[in-house]
Amino acid sequence: MIREFVPSDMDSVLDVWLSASIKAHDFVESDFWRSQLENMRNIYIPASEVYVYEDESGLFGFCALLEDQLAAIFVAPEAQGKGIGKSLLLHAKARRKTITLSVYKANSSSINFYKSQGFSIVGESLDGATGHEEYIMQSL
């Protein structure tokens, strides 16, 4: 079930974010992701429109929208491959006419996922925090 984020979800959302970030971005030092936890807690999550995916056994994913940008979409590593990410992305796309996102060029599995969901590469950028190159993708 997908529902709106409530403040009591914060610790679970951060757990999903950290574990999924480390797994998906193994080309970035894990200490970098740990150093961003408080920014996620105090700045990024509160500033975004956040939806969580949960079932009777817990919270397994979330997406965050900031205006027309998909600021985040993460699924707990143990729950990946079960359609949760696709469900969250469809939920986000239903709320916006178009969505733009950034994805690291080195994250080929995410790039392929976004392409399979109707996104195309429309530009490139450099993530100032990590120094890694990114693609800018947009829904069609």
WOBELDA-V895549 format. One record per backbone hydrogen bond with DSSP energy under -0.5 kcal/mol. NH is the residue of the N-H (numbers start at 1). CO is the residue of the C=O. E is the energy in kcal/mol with one decimal. If there is no record, write none. Layout:
{{NH CO E} {NH CO E}}
This chain:
{{3 52 -2.1} {5 50 -2.5} {9 6 -2.9} {10 7 -1.7} {13 9 -2.7} {14 10 -2.7} {15 11 -2.1} {16 12 -2.4} {17 13 -2.9} {18 14 -2.7} {19 15 -2.3} {20 16 -2.6} {21 17 -2.5} {22 18 -2.3} {23 19 -1.8} {24 20 -2.9} {25 21 -2.0} {26 23 -0.6} {28 25 -2.2} {32 29 -1.3} {33 29 -0.9} {34 30 -2.0} {35 31 -2.1} {36 32 -0.7} {36 33 -1.1} {37 34 -1.3} {40 36 -2.4} {41 37 -2.5} {42 38 -2.9} {43 39 -2.5} {44 39 -2.1} {45 40 -2.3} {47 43 -1.5} {48 44 -0.7} {48 45 -1.3} {49 65 -3.0} {50 48 -0.8} {51 63 -2.5} {52 3 -2.8} {53 61 -2.8} {54 1 -2.6} {54 52 -0.5} {55 58 -2.4} {58 55 -1.6} {60 53 -2.6} {60 58 -0.5} {61 53 -1.2} {62 74 -2.3} {63 51 -2.4} {64 72 -2.9} {65 49 -2.7} {66 69 -2.6} {69 66 -1.8} {70 100 -2.8} {71 64 -1.7} {71 69 -1.3} {72 64 -1.5} {74 62 -2.5} {76 60 -3.0} {79 76 -2.2} {80 76 -0.6} {80 77 -1.0} {82 79 -0.8} {87 83 -2.2} {88 84 -2.6} {89 85 -2.5} {90 86 -2.6} {91 87 -2.1} {92 88 -2.3} {93 89 -2.8} {94 90 -1.7} {95 92 -1.5} {96 93 -0.9} {100 68 -2.3} {101 137 -2.5} {103 135 -2.1} {105 133 -2.4} {107 104 -1.7} {108 106 -1.2} {111 107 -2.1} {112 108 -2.6} {113 109 -1.9} {114 110 -2.8} {115 111 -2.5} {116 112 -2.2} {117 113 -0.9} {117 114 -0.7} {118 115 -1.7} {119 114 -2.2} {120 138 -2.2} {122 136 -3.2} {123 136 -1.3} {125 134 -2.1} {127 132 -2.9} {128 126 -0.8} {131 127 -3.2} {134 125 -3.0} {135 103 -3.1} {136 123 -2.5} {137 101 -2.9} {137 135 -0.6} {138 120 -2.3} {139 99 -2.6} {140 118 -1.7}}
